[in-house]
Amino acid sequence: MRVLTIDMHRLERALDDPGPLEHYLDLHSGEFISLDGDAPDAQTLHQLESDPERYAGIPPLDTADRIDMREAFLFDLHDPHAHPLLAAALQSRRPLRTFGYELEQFPAARQAWPIYEKARLHELALNWLMELGLEPAADTAADSAMPEGIRRRLLRA
């Protein structure tokens, strides 16, 4: 595996971006390029097309992936009142919106969700990099600022 300095937070945000932007990772420098899918910048488009082997498109999570992430969260949630309502929300006509609305009713679950989501996005980002044969360079500043309990969960996953 090739070690590359990558802004993991930005990669996680790109994976979680449902918007019109297309995100690419420069496999040589670790920099990110964002391209507006509706009105692409000609210079950026030319840059991507001139050396396609250098750039990897970052695949955003689709709706099914987002629902799966929330279902996995429910397996870790030990709240007998929240679990059935959140599970039902994921079966509704608008599962993501309904899940978010129902989550607001349960403070403990509402606090646990962003922590779980961040850890899961980090795991997905690492898996995607591994598929590309890349490994992020250690970010000692970020590691030292991370609470010990979260660090243990990420290393265990």
N, C-alpha and C positions, 0 to 999 in steps of 0.2 A: 504494500500500500504506500502510496505517495502522500507525504505530509504537506498540507497546504494551509496557509493562514486564511481563515474564513470567518466572517462575522456570522456566528451561528444564530444570533438573535434575528438578524436580517433574513437569513435563510428560513428560519421558522416562520417569520412573518410572510415571506413569499409563498411558502407552502399553504399558509392559511388565508391567502388573499383571494377572495372570490371575484374581485373586480375585473375591469377590462384590461388591466396591465398584464403583459407577458414578461416573466422574469427569467433571466439567463445568468448562469455562473460562468465566469471566465476561468477555464481549467488551468490556465498558466499563472494568473495573478491572484485568483481568489476574489476578484472584484465582481460586483453585480451590475447588470445592465437591465433596465426596465424599458419595455417598449409598449406604447399605447396601441392596443390591438385595433382600435377604431380609427386612429389617425397616426400611423407610425412615422417617426422621425426618419427622414431619408438617410441621413448620415449614419445613424445608429443601425438602421436596417442594412445599409451597405457594409458596415463593420461586421455584422453577424453573418451576412451572406458571403463575404470575401474569405472567411476562414471558419467554415461551419464545424470543423473538428475541434476548434478551440473553445466553443461555447456549448453548454448543456442547458436545455430548457428545463426550468424548474416546474415540475408538474403540480399544479394546485390541487388541493383536496376537493373532490366533488361532493355533492350532497350525500351520497351513500357513505363516503368515508367519514363525513362529519357526524352522521347519525351513528355509525359504528363506534366512533370515539365516545359518544355520549352513552351508548349502550354499555360499553366497557366500563365507563365511569360508574354506572349503576351497579356493576358487580362489586365494586369496592365500597359502595355507599351502604353504610349500616344504619339507615334511618327507616324504620318500618312505616313511617307516615309519608315520607318523601318518595320512597321507591315506587310505590304503585302509581302515584300521580305523574311522576317523571316518565315512567315506562309507558303510561297511557299517552302522554304528550308526544312521545316518539312514534306513536301509531296514528297520530292525528293527520289531518290534511296538510297542515303546515308544521311539520315536526320540529324544525329548528327554532322557529319563532315561539311556538307553544312551550317547548322545553325551557327556553329562556324566561318566558313569562312565569311558568310554574316554579322555576328555580328561585325566583324572587320571594316565594312564600316560605322558604326554608333557609334561615341564615347560615346554619352550619354547612349545608350542601352548597349554598351560594359561595361561601368562602373556600370550600374544597375544590370546586370546579375549575377555577383559573389555575390553581396549582397543578391539578391533574392534567389539564389541557396543555400547559406549558411543558410539563415533563413528557407527555405523549408526542407533542410536536418536535421536541428535541430528539426523541427516539426515532421518529420518522425521518428527520433530517439526517441523523447519523446513518440510518439504514440506506437512504438514498445516496449519500456520499460513498458508502461502502460498495454499492452497486457500481459506482463510477471508478472504484479503485482508489478513493481518496480518504484521507483521515485528517480531521481538523487539527491544527497545531494547538498545543495546550495553551489555554488562556489563564495564566496564573492569577491575574487580577480578578477575573470573573469567578474562578474557583474559590479564592479566599473570601469573596463577598457572599458566597452561597451558603445558606444555613446548612449545618451538618446533616440534619434529617433528610433534607431534599437531596443532598449530594449522595447519601447512602442509597436512597431509592433509585436515583439515576444510574448509579454504578451497579446496582443489583439487577436492573432491567436488561 
